């Protein structure tokens, strides 16, 4: 977490302007919190240990790809139009689940070669994104939307749009395993998040990526090679898709078509709501992780309150709008 | 002055550089002695930025040699130049708003240990560099978006000082985005650097800064060094202007015009309820009125109120005796008043449209057919061509994109457009920011001829020489109030600067 404190004597804004800033900054988080409180008050099933753990387990793959997306956003900047975003992560993850499932559908098949293959498939998507954004110069949102749609299409073709069951021992062990009472999948997600946190917030690589995202001109004039760094963020994002795929296969005991759609909404929401957790109000790795936990609690809360599935998507869509609109307004305010 | 035993820090000799169709540098030379502050002056297009880009390794010259500390730099690339201890402070404040001071200072060369970034060490070192080498006390944990422009500039300089083997720092217009009071902070920092033995190349349009700061000055004109001034004195400004333009300083300003008696614009008790209040102004027919004020003094907001970009809260405005209150620049234009904005690139021009289209932009009604409003392109062409030749816009090509013009010529295009509107009142906000001396003289001539034709002109500026040379009367604004009002003849430069900077010095800049 970015723990920089505001400098002494930083301008304090009284009155209406201060209120407006506060609403823009913390508003989305408040709406989120109120929604969660409402859901908890309305259904006794929400505040139970059972729901807690099931939400956390569900949050694990979302957290991994949301952190992957956070890396891309940190490198591309949070501008509403030209900023960094990778919509293809859920697509790459869905493809990786199919690759994994196909390889592991035979019991006794070796796990690591299968994972490596899935990772390569996901990285291929990352390389295409990196080329399109870093070298062709397409806007990230367009480029990754195109790769997302293509990847999902290709995946449908070679999975024949069917569910693939997996009862491989490694996957089962991952699904049912616990260490000190914590599910293995959750631990795995924590390891990935901590690793990404270290890379992005505690290394010069991460500092440079953030510099590129903060101001490309500033980074260039500081002698930072912008293109390579930008490209690398898409490769990191693709890798998170492959790791998340392992958890998704474990959770679903295989791959099922259409898994990418819900992931896309949850990932975007988690990453951008996560900005509200940072002192500087920017997208960060820990913020994205907390965002994923929030989103997962909300999804489960809505379901426990018997809100129909189609409404759940509608609610999430509106929350995304709220979050990104508030961020865009804030950027405008600053200029 | 120069030591003969030590080789110069930098010697660039016989540099030639051409671009398609243009010879940018011809036998250009530049030599900087160890530890000196060396000024580099010249009009826009004289080759200053080209020779700096050659030094930076961005442009490869066709001919010529660059050596640092007596040893040639070969090959000449950004990396080799960097290795030999040359750093560049760009004109733009290239910083990340949500980074801390320490993060910005170490951007691109972070200190990393095995356990991650050495954040504390970076904070301590950046605070030390800022205080000891640049004389600025600043919390290294402060965010860039919360500090003042001058402080940002010094953070940029501090970034160049994190290495030990720094030989030369190139400052490219370091004070351009700063208010006058903040300039002193930057000049002080450059002087401190000289004391610590680092040489500086100081590029600036502000000749006053050059004479105040530099040990020697190289003057560029038409792609070559026309002179090197070895001894800087009080007369150096005149000498530099003469060398840069081939004309005398006095010729910069046209003779003043005697204003008429008829009041065109009268403002009483004007205020926006926030930044300024109680402003009284009158401008008569043919008068050039100066509005003097530093950045943040309220002049910018006052101009915005006059033209309808900002809401007037108190007071009255009359144009030719009739009360008015403009809700937009379009309304002001209909009322006979036009603004030539300070930020021509953002507010004044559509950069990707042609010179001709930009010139006709405010008067499209006049070139439109009565039926269906079709554009009469022949008439528009004629009008644009007439303005281009009257104002001597260079190159004289109305089809060229405005983006490709120099700052001075872009400004002429904005002025041309305003002239076509036949406005009775023309407001110019910082008309010569980023404009070279030659184009300045022409812009001044245009302003004077506007007044001679009976237009009432208001010039808002923070350049005292400009106000004194151009205006008939100067109103001084400090902290949102008109504090003094004088006929220009009663003032001299020092007196005006004193009035403009009075009571501002000790107050904090309100951070945005």
Interface residues (C-beta under 8 A of the other chain):
Chain A: X4 X5 X6 X7 X8 X9 X10 X11 X198 X202 X203 X204 X207 X208 X210 X211 X214 X215 X217 X218 X219 X220 X221 X222 X223 X224 X280 X281 X282 X334
Chain B: X78 X82 X88 X90 X92 X94 X95 X96 X97 X98 X99 X100 X103 X104 X106 X107 X108 X109 X110 X112 X115 X116 X117 X139 X141 X142 X143 X145 X146 X147 X159 X508 X510 X511
